Amino acid sequence: MRVRHIRSLDIWLMSKGNRVLYRGKENPWRSTRIMQSALRREGVRSAA
């Protein structure tokens, strides 16, 4: 899984391979909600 910040657009991208799991203004490392939804899209369920 890869997380990148595109400064010129002020957008965060979280991807795995060619698949984009998250694209938005908020840093995914600072939001558990974003991480959970991205992992859910990948097929991983969280215990909490």
Secondary structure, DSSP 4 states (H G I P E B T S, - for coil): -EEEEETTTTEEEEEETTEEEEEESS-GGG-HHHHHHHHHHHTPPP--
